[in-house]
Amino acid sequence: MSENTFPIFTADALVNFYRNEVLTGQEAKHLTKSDLTPTPKPEAVQTLYMRVLHLLYRFRPECHSMVPLLENIQNPVYHEGTTAITSVYIRMQQFLPMCTVYDFSLNDLLAPKKLKTLTILSAIMNFLQFRMQRMDMVFEKQAKFRADMDRLLAYTKGSREAEKKIEALTTIPPEQQAEADELAAALSELQATNIHEYQEVDAKNESIAEWKAKIAEKTQKLAQVKVDVCNLKEDIGKLSSQIVESPEELKTQMEKMRENVKTIKNSIKDSDECMVELQNMVQRVTHTEAEIQQMLHLLQDLESSMNNTKQRAEEHQELTAQYEKKQKELRSLCVEEGQLRRALAMKLDKESKQNIRRQKKREMKEQHVQDVMGQCNQIHQKREEMADRIQEISRETQQLKAKIQSLRDVCSKETAKAQALFDTLSASMDELHRRIETHVVDLKQDVTKMSANF
């Protein structure tokens, strides 16, 4: 006991702990510090050990005083006082090694010492605290598992609803299929007319540019002619003041000037006619621009619908990611459940081995018991009630085993159903992804065609 792996608590701490966690009713009220120090009372220590065994293994205190019916014991009445102490001693010897106490003896029950009892009770207290922590963790994991299962059901339900919505949005009902075909045909016609009008607008813009270039040249020429006319008038005024010309030359010059004015007027008329034609062309261009704007509005509506489909696809991807996370968490919880089942199976195997050993001992002692059955008749009458209780306990245990087996069968069926649902859901999700990808590829091709046409 010199190298303990647990702390040794004081008598007050031990009394408080065992009052609150182990003992109940009058036993908890009557337990005091004087029962442990300075000289521990054997009765109090024995009751503590019995209650600990009852808390851990559901081994009731009255069961310690029971003698097996098939044991070959001479004068069993003499053993009624010692069976309880020997039973407690045997169970404590089996239990205390789990608390790292390996030197438990019979004197610790009959004449306990202060230091030894405090160390043993401290070891049991440490083990019980560790057990409570582990049980809290197990309960938390069970609660998390149930919450995760509820979330998984909610997420699967939401994913199914989302799939239904996506199918409703992506699939066109048969009542509206004709309208959709008509709209697609009208849209193709509008695209064709739009392309043709764009070509016409480009040709008209080129012709307008040519006419503008011609008008600019003619306006430059007209301005140059006006400048020349002004210069000639100035020269004529200067020369008329200096030179006296003949009337014939004046007439010829005036005729030339009149011809120049006529040519200038004709050029002005031609430019006006070109301006009128250009104005008509501009009006036609404005009309075509209005039609093009209508087409742009239609294309913007198509882009908004494409964006909505992309957003829905992103939401679907997020839901799939959340579903995969929940599947991983469910797998981890299933692994933990498998570990717990393995531990339970190990315990059941140990119990079955012990039962087999006991059965062998009973078979060896049956021959000797047949000779002593006459002496045990009186004892049978006293223990019939206890046998009835034991039978009730065995029935309860059998019922519990049957319930456990049924629950295991239900769990296996539920896991099979969940696996089947997961397989169907994964297949449907793959098919949905494939449809969405094909739809997106078609839309991208349409957009590229439209952009190329523009």
LOZA-536387 format. One record per residue (C-alpha): x, y, z. Coordinates in Angstrom, 1 decimal. Example, Ala and Ser with C-alpha at 12.3 -4.5 7.8 and 13.67 -1.06 7.14 Angstrom:
! LOZA-536387
     px     py     pz
   12.3   -4.5    7.8
   13.7   -1.1    7.1
This chain:
! LOZA-536387
     px     py     pz
    0.0    0.0    0.0
    3.0    2.3    0.0
    2.7    3.0   -3.8
   -0.9    4.1   -4.3
   -2.2    5.3   -7.7
   -5.1    7.1   -6.0
   -5.4    9.8   -3.3
   -6.3    8.8    0.3
   -9.2   10.9    1.4
  -10.1   12.1    4.9
  -12.7   10.5    7.0
  -15.1   13.5    6.6
  -14.8   13.3    2.8
  -15.4    9.6    2.8
  -18.5    9.9    5.1
  -20.0   12.7    2.9
  -19.4   10.7   -0.3
  -20.8    7.4    1.0
  -23.8    9.2    2.5
  -24.7   10.9   -0.8
  -23.7    8.3   -3.4
  -23.9    4.8   -1.8
  -26.1    4.7    1.3
  -29.8    5.6    1.4
  -32.4    6.2    4.1
  -31.6    5.5    7.7
  -28.2    4.0    6.9
  -27.0    7.3    5.4
  -28.3    9.2    8.5
  -26.6    6.8   11.0
  -23.2    6.8    9.3
  -20.8    9.1   11.2
  -17.1    9.8   11.4
  -16.9    7.7   14.6
  -17.7    4.6   12.6
  -14.4    4.9   10.7
  -12.0    6.6   13.2
  -10.2    6.0   15.5
  -11.3    2.4   15.5
  -13.5    1.3   12.6
  -16.7   -0.6   13.5
  -16.9   -4.0   11.7
  -20.7   -3.7   11.2
  -20.5   -0.3    9.5
  -17.6   -1.4    7.3
  -19.4   -4.6    6.3
  -22.6   -2.6    5.5
  -20.6   -0.2    3.4
  -19.0   -3.1    1.4
  -22.4   -4.7    0.9
  -24.0   -1.5   -0.4
  -21.0   -1.0   -2.8
  -21.5   -4.5   -4.2
  -25.2   -3.9   -4.5
  -24.6   -0.6   -6.3
  -22.1   -2.1   -8.8
  -23.3   -5.6   -9.3
  -27.0   -5.5   -8.1
  -26.1   -8.1   -5.5
  -28.5   -7.4   -2.7
  -27.3   -7.7    1.0
  -29.8  -10.5    1.9
  -28.3  -12.6   -0.9
  -25.0  -12.9    1.1
  -26.6  -15.0    3.8
  -27.9  -17.6    1.3
  -26.4  -21.1    1.1
  -26.6  -23.0   -2.2
  -29.1  -25.8   -2.1
  -26.9  -28.3   -3.9
  -23.8  -27.7   -1.8
  -22.7  -30.7    0.4
  -22.6  -29.0    3.8
  -23.0  -30.9    7.1
  -25.0  -29.0    9.7
  -25.8  -26.0    7.6
  -27.4  -24.2   10.5
  -24.0  -23.6   11.9
  -22.9  -21.8    8.8
  -25.7  -19.3    8.7
  -23.7  -16.7   10.7
  -20.5  -16.9    8.6
  -21.9  -17.2    5.1
  -22.6  -13.5    4.9
  -19.0  -12.5    5.9
  -17.4  -15.1    3.6
  -19.6  -14.1    0.7
  -18.7  -10.4    1.2
  -15.0  -11.4    1.5
  -15.1  -13.4   -1.7
  -16.8  -10.7   -3.7
  -14.6   -8.0   -2.3
  -11.5  -10.0   -3.2
  -12.8  -10.2   -6.8
  -13.7   -6.5   -6.9
  -10.8   -4.7   -5.2
   -8.1   -5.6   -7.8
  -10.0   -3.3  -10.2
   -9.4   -0.6   -7.6
   -5.7   -1.4   -7.4
   -6.0   -3.0   -3.9
   -4.4   -6.5   -3.9
   -3.9   -7.2   -0.1
   -7.5   -7.5    1.1
   -7.8  -10.0    3.9
  -10.5  -11.4    6.2
   -9.3   -9.3    9.1
  -10.3   -6.2    7.2
  -13.9   -7.3    7.7
  -13.8   -8.8   11.2
  -11.2   -6.4   12.8
  -10.6   -3.5   10.5
   -7.8   -1.0   11.1
   -8.0    2.7   10.6
   -5.4    3.2    7.8
   -6.3    0.1    5.9
  -10.0    0.9    5.9
   -9.4    4.5    4.8
   -7.2    3.3    1.9
   -9.7    0.7    0.8
  -12.6    3.1    1.0
  -10.6    5.8   -0.8
   -9.8    3.3   -3.6
  -13.5    2.4   -3.9
  -14.4    6.1   -3.9
  -11.9    6.7   -6.7
  -13.3    3.8   -8.7
  -16.9    5.0   -8.2
  -16.0    8.6   -9.3
  -14.3    7.2  -12.4
  -17.4    5.0  -13.0
  -19.7    8.0  -12.7
  -17.5   10.0  -15.1
  -17.5    7.2  -17.7
  -21.3    6.8  -17.3
  -21.8   10.5  -17.9
  -19.7   10.3  -21.0
  -21.6    7.3  -22.2
  -24.9    9.1  -21.6
  -23.7   12.2  -23.4
  -22.6   10.0  -26.4
  -26.0    8.3  -26.4
  -27.7   11.7  -26.3
  -25.4   13.0  -29.1
  -26.1    9.9  -31.1
  -29.9   10.3  -30.7
  -29.6   14.0  -31.7
  -27.4   13.1  -34.7
  -30.0   10.5  -35.7
  -32.7   13.1  -35.5
  -30.6   15.6  -37.5
  -29.9   12.9  -40.0
  -33.6   12.2  -40.4
  -34.3   15.9  -40.7
  -31.5   16.3  -43.3
  -32.7   13.4  -45.3
  -36.2   14.8  -45.3
  -34.9   18.2  -46.4
  -32.8   16.6  -49.1
  -35.8   14.7  -50.4
  -37.9   17.8  -50.4
  -35.1   19.7  -52.2
  -34.9   16.9  -54.8
  -38.6   17.1  -55.3
  -38.4   20.9  -55.7
  -35.5   20.5  -58.2
  -37.4   17.9  -60.2
  -40.5   20.2  -60.2
  -38.4   23.1  -61.4
  -36.3   21.2  -64.0
  -39.1   19.1  -65.5
  -41.7   20.7  -67.6
  -45.3   19.4  -67.0
  -47.0   17.9  -70.1
  -49.7   20.6  -70.0
  -47.1   23.3  -70.6
  -44.9   21.3  -73.0
  -46.6   22.7  -76.0
  -46.2   26.2  -74.7
  -42.5   25.6  -74.0
  -42.0   24.3  -77.5
  -43.8   27.3  -78.9
  -41.7   29.6  -76.8
  -38.5   27.8  -77.9
  -39.5   28.2  -81.6
  -40.4   31.8  -81.1
  -37.1   32.4  -79.3
  -35.2   30.8  -82.2
  -37.1   32.9  -84.7
  -36.4   36.0  -82.7
  -32.7   35.1  -82.7
  -32.7   34.6  -86.4
  -34.5   37.9  -87.1
  -32.2   39.6  -84.6
  -29.2   38.4  -86.5
  -30.6   39.5  -89.8
  -31.5   42.9  -88.4
  -28.0   43.2  -86.9
  -26.6   42.6  -90.4
  -28.9   45.2  -91.9
  -28.0   47.7  -89.2
  -24.3   47.1  -89.9
  -24.8   47.6  -93.7
  -26.8   50.8  -93.0
  -24.2   52.1  -90.6
  -21.5   51.5  -93.3
  -23.6   53.3  -95.9
  -24.3   56.2  -93.4
  -20.6   56.5  -92.8
  -19.9   56.7  -96.5
  -22.7   59.3  -96.9
  -21.2   61.3  -94.0
  -17.8   61.2  -95.6
  -19.3   62.4  -98.9
  -21.2   65.1  -97.2
  -18.1   66.2  -95.3
  -16.2   66.4  -98.6
  -19.0   68.4 -100.2
  -19.3   70.8  -97.3
  -15.5   71.3  -97.4
  -15.8   72.0 -101.2
  -18.7   74.3 -100.6
  -16.9   76.2  -98.0
  -13.9   76.5 -100.3
  -16.1   77.7 -103.1
  -17.7   80.3 -100.8
  -14.2   81.5  -99.8
  -13.2   81.7 -103.4
  -16.4   83.6 -104.2
  -15.7   86.1 -101.5
  -12.1   86.5 -102.6
  -13.3   87.0 -106.2
  -15.8   89.6 -105.1
  -13.1   91.4 -103.3
  -10.8   91.2 -106.3
  -13.6   92.4 -108.5
  -14.3   95.4 -106.3
  -10.6   96.3 -106.2
  -10.2   95.8 -110.0
  -13.4   97.6 -110.8
  -12.2  100.7 -109.1
   -8.9  100.5 -110.9
   -9.7   99.3 -114.3
  -12.4  100.3 -116.7
  -13.4   97.1 -118.5
  -15.4   96.6 -121.7
  -19.1   95.5 -121.3
  -18.5   92.3 -123.2
  -15.9   91.0 -120.8
  -18.2   92.1 -117.9
  -21.0   90.1 -119.5
  -18.9   87.0 -119.9
  -17.7   87.2 -116.3
  -21.2   87.7 -115.0
  -22.3   84.6 -117.0
  -19.5   82.6 -115.5
  -20.4   83.8 -112.1
  -24.1   82.9 -112.7
  -23.1   79.4 -113.8
  -21.0   79.0 -110.7
  -23.9   80.1 -108.5
  -26.2   77.6 -110.3
  -23.7   74.7 -109.8
  -23.4   75.7 -106.1
  -27.2   75.7 -105.7
  -27.5   72.3 -107.4
  -24.8   70.9 -105.0
  -26.7   72.4 -102.0
  -30.0   70.7 -103.2
  -28.1   67.4 -103.6
  -26.7   67.7 -100.1
  -30.2   68.5  -98.7
  -31.6   65.4 -100.4
  -28.8   63.3  -98.9
  -29.5   64.8  -95.5
  -33.2   63.8  -95.8
  -32.2   60.2  -96.7
  -29.8   60.1  -93.8
  -32.5   61.3  -91.4
  -34.8   58.5  -92.7
  -31.9   56.0  -92.2
  -31.4   57.3  -88.6
  -35.1   56.8  -87.8
  -34.9   53.3  -89.1
  -31.7   52.7  -87.0
  -33.5   54.0  -83.8
  -36.4   51.6  -84.5
  -34.0   48.7  -84.9
  -32.3   49.7  -81.7
  -35.6   49.6  -79.8
  -36.2   46.1  -81.1
  -32.6   45.1  -80.0
  -33.3   46.5  -76.5
  -36.3   44.2  -76.3
  -34.2   41.3  -77.3
  -31.7   42.3  -74.6
  -34.4   42.3  -72.0
  -35.4   38.8  -73.0
  -31.7   37.7  -72.8
  -31.4   39.3  -69.3
  -34.5   37.3  -68.2
  -32.8   34.2  -69.4
  -29.6   35.1  -67.5
  -31.6   35.6  -64.3
  -33.2   32.2  -64.7
  -29.8   30.7  -65.3
  -28.5   32.3  -62.1
  -31.5   30.9  -60.2
  -30.7   27.4  -61.4
  -27.0   27.9  -60.4
  -28.0   29.0  -56.9
  -30.3   26.0  -56.5
  -27.5   23.7  -57.7
  -25.1   25.3  -55.1
  -27.8   24.8  -52.4
  -28.1   21.2  -53.5
  -24.3   20.8  -53.2
  -24.3   22.2  -49.7
  -27.0   19.8  -48.7
  -25.1   16.9  -50.1
  -21.9   18.1  -48.2
  -23.9   18.3  -44.9
  -25.4   14.8  -45.6
  -21.9   13.4  -46.1
  -20.7   14.9  -42.8
  -23.7   13.4  -41.0
  -22.9   10.1  -42.6
  -19.3   10.2  -41.3
  -20.5   11.1  -37.8
  -23.0    8.2  -38.0
  -20.2    5.8  -39.0
  -18.0    7.0  -36.1
  -21.0    6.4  -33.7
  -21.6    3.0  -35.2
  -17.9    2.2  -34.6
  -18.2    3.2  -31.0
  -21.4    1.1  -30.7
  -19.5   -1.8  -32.1
  -16.7   -1.4  -29.6
  -19.3   -1.3  -26.8
  -20.9   -4.4  -28.2
  -17.6   -6.2  -28.3
  -16.9   -5.3  -24.7
  -20.4   -6.6  -23.7
  -19.7   -9.8  -25.7
  -16.4  -10.3  -23.8
  -18.2   -9.9  -20.5
  -20.9  -12.3  -21.6
  -18.3  -14.8  -22.7
  -16.6  -14.6  -19.3
  -20.0  -15.1  -17.5
  -20.7  -18.1  -19.7
  -17.3  -19.6  -18.9
  -18.0  -19.1  -15.2
  -21.4  -20.7  -15.6
  -19.9  -23.7  -17.4
  -17.4  -24.1  -14.6
  -20.1  -23.9  -11.9
  -22.2  -26.4  -13.9
  -19.3  -28.9  -13.9
  -18.9  -28.5  -10.2
  -22.6  -29.1   -9.7
  -22.5  -32.2  -11.8
  -19.6  -33.6   -9.7
  -21.5  -32.9   -6.5
  -24.9  -34.2   -7.5
  -24.0  -37.8   -6.5
  -22.9  -36.7   -3.1
  -26.0  -34.5   -2.7
  -28.4  -37.4   -3.2
  -27.2  -39.0    0.1
  -27.7  -35.8    2.1
  -31.1  -34.7    0.8
  -32.9  -36.1    3.9
  -31.0  -33.7    6.1
  -31.8  -30.7    3.8
  -35.6  -31.0    3.9
  -35.9  -28.7    6.9
  -33.6  -26.2    5.3
  -35.7  -26.3    2.1
  -38.8  -25.1    3.9
  -36.9  -22.1    5.2
  -35.5  -21.2    1.8
  -38.5  -21.8   -0.4
  -39.3  -18.1   -0.3
  -35.7  -17.2   -1.3
  -36.0  -19.8   -4.1
  -39.2  -18.1   -5.4
  -37.4  -14.8   -5.3
  -34.5  -16.3   -7.3
  -36.9  -17.7   -9.8
  -38.6  -14.3  -10.2
  -35.2  -12.8  -10.7
  -34.3  -15.5  -13.3
  -37.6  -14.8  -15.1
  -36.9  -11.1  -15.2
  -33.4  -11.8  -16.5
  -34.8  -14.1  -19.2
  -37.3  -11.4  -20.1
  -34.6   -8.8  -20.3
  -32.5  -11.1  -22.5
  -35.4  -11.7  -24.8
  -36.0   -7.9  -24.9
  -32.3   -7.3  -25.6
  -32.4   -9.9  -28.4
  -35.5   -8.3  -29.9
  -33.9   -4.9  -29.7
  -30.8   -6.3  -31.5
  -33.0   -7.7  -34.2
  -34.8   -4.4  -34.6
  -31.4   -2.5  -34.7
  -30.1   -4.9  -37.4
  -33.3   -4.4  -39.5
  -33.1   -0.7  -39.1
  -29.5   -0.6  -40.1
  -30.3   -2.7  -43.2
  -33.2   -0.3  -44.1
  -30.9    2.7  -43.5
  -28.3    1.1  -45.8
  -30.9    0.5  -48.5
  -32.2    4.0  -48.2
  -28.6    5.3  -48.5
  -27.9    3.3  -51.6
  -31.1    4.5  -53.3
  -30.4    8.1  -52.3
  -26.9    8.0  -53.5
  -28.0    6.5  -56.9
  -30.7    9.2  -57.2
  -28.2   11.9  -56.3
  -25.8   10.7  -59.0
  -28.5   10.7  -61.6
  -29.6   14.2  -60.5
  -26.0   15.5  -60.7
  -25.7   14.0  -64.2
  -29.0   15.7  -65.3
  -27.8   19.1  -63.8
  -24.5   18.8  -65.6
  -26.1   18.1  -69.0
  -28.5   20.9  -68.4
  -25.7   23.3  -67.5
  -23.7   22.2  -70.6
  -26.7   22.8  -72.8
  -27.2   26.3  -71.3
  -23.5   27.1  -71.7
  -23.7   26.1  -75.4
  -26.7   28.3  -75.9
  -25.1   31.2  -74.2
  -21.9   30.8  -76.3
  -24.0   30.7  -79.5
  -25.9   33.8  -78.5
  -22.7   35.6  -77.6
  -21.1   34.6  -80.9
  -24.2   35.8  -82.7
  -24.0   39.2  -80.9
